[in-house]
Amino acid sequence: MSCIQTKSLRNTVFYKKQERVALRNCGYIDPEKIEQYIGVDGYQALGMVLTDGSFTPEKVIEIVKASGLRGRGGGGFSTGMKWHLARTIIPDADQKYVCCNADEGDPGAFMDRSVLEGDPHALIEAMTIAGYAIGANQGYIYLRAEYPLAVKRLEIAIGQAKEYGLLGKNIFESGFDFDLEIRLGAGAFVCGEETALMVSIEGNRGEPNPRPPFPAEKGLFGKPTILNNVETYANIPRIILKGSDWFTTMGTEKSKGTKVFALGGKINNTGLVEIPMGMTLREVVYDVGGGIPNGKKFKAAQTGGPSGGCISDKNIDIEIDYDNLISIGSMMGSGGLIVMDEDNCMVDMAKFFLEFTVEESCGKCTPCRIGTKRLFEMLEKITSGKGEMEDLDEIEQLCRYIKKNSLCGLGQTAPNPVLSMMSNFREEWVSHIKDKKCAAKVCVDLLEYKILADKCVGCSLCKKACPVDAISGEIKQKHVIDQSKCIKCGVCVNTCKKFGAIIKE
C-alpha cells in the first residue's frame, strides 16, 4: 500500500479510525497477478523463514505466540499455542496437516471472502509458514462453493505460486516441501466446526466428533492438524515481517491486533471494517458506521452471528475484545455485526437467529436436533400471542440444557441470542405475553389495523384492495375493519398512503 493511498484513506471519515492489516492489500493489488503481491512484500516473510537459519520452527511459533494473535474464527484460542501443540504433542508423527476454514457460514459475514477474492496469496504464504512451523507438508483449504470468484482466484494463485516455486518441492531451495489443495463445502453451517470440517474434507458427511482428542493430536485423517480461518492466517506474514512487538501495539491487554467486522443491518455505512481491538461499539456504530439511518435510535447490536449475543444500548461504550464481549453474554465470533434500531423486535430477532440454527443442525445429537426445534416452537408461541409467563422460565431452562449437553459449538451456542435478548429486553417479552403487543409492530399476529375516523374520506380504495373483504363502508362514508376477518397483510395501509387514515398498532 503506497503512502499516498494510506493518507487518502486516513482523510476519509469511514477509514479514519480503521487499521488495515488483514485487509491491507484488498483493493490495491490485482489478486490474479502474483507479481503485484510480491511487489508489496509478498512472500518475503516466507523467504525469511526458510532461508534465514535463525528462523527455526520453534522461533516462528514463539513469534506468533508473543504477538498475542488469537483465532479470528470465533473461539479466540491462541494461534501460537495451537501451532505449538501440533508440533510437540506427537513430534515424530509421519504426517501432519495445515487446514484453513474458509467456509464462513454466518449470515451477513463476508470477511474471509474479501481476503480470498482480494489477496489470495496472503493465505497461501501464511499456510506455508504454518506448515514449516508444525512440520507439515500438506494443506487443505475448505472453501464454500457459493464463493465462485474466491474459488477461481485461489486456484489461479495456487497455480502461480507453484510456477514460481513458492509451493511444492524444495521451496526457496530450503529442502522444505509444502503443497495446497482446495476442498469445496456444500453449504453446511455445521462444517464451520473444526471436527465436522475435517470429516467433510475426508469425504464423509460433515458431523462433529467429541473432543478430546483435539485436532492437534488427532485431526484430519487421524493425524496432528491445525485449523485456522482465513483472517487469522492473513495476519501471519505481517507479524513475521514486522515482529510481534509491532502487532502488540494494537489492541487490548488480552486481545491484540485488529478485527475485521462485516457491518450490516440498520447502519448508514454497511460493509467491511477493520478496527483495532479495544475500540468501543459506539465508535464503530457512529464514527465508522456513520450512525443509524433516518435519525432512528440505536437499540442493540448482534455480534457473533447466530452463535453470539446482543449488546444493548446500555453497553454501547464497551471496548470490543474477546473477554469483554463474553462478559456481557455476547461473543466476537467470526466478525458479523448486525445493528438494530427501535423498529426491531427482539423476540422476533431471537426467533430469526434460532430458526437458522434449527435448519443447520446436523442432527447427530438430540439436544441440538430436538432441543432447538422445541425452543423455536416456544418462541413462535409468544410471537403469535399465545405465550404465558411460565414460558419464559421454561425457555431459560431449555436454553441451559441445550448449551450444556450439545455435542459441538453449533448446539452449545444456539441459545445465546435467545438468552441475551431475554436478559437485555425482558420487558418486550413480557409485553408480548401479557399485553399481546409488539411495540416494534413486527410480530404480525399481535398487530391490529385500524381506520382513523377523522382521516377517512370514504374513497373505498382500501375496501377494494382488501383480499378477504374485511373492510366495510359506503362511498364517502367512514370505513371500518372487521378484526375477525383481517389477515394483517398490510395492503390497506399501502393503498391509503395519500390520506394516512389506516394505522397498525
Disulfide bonds with the S-S distance in Angstrom:
none
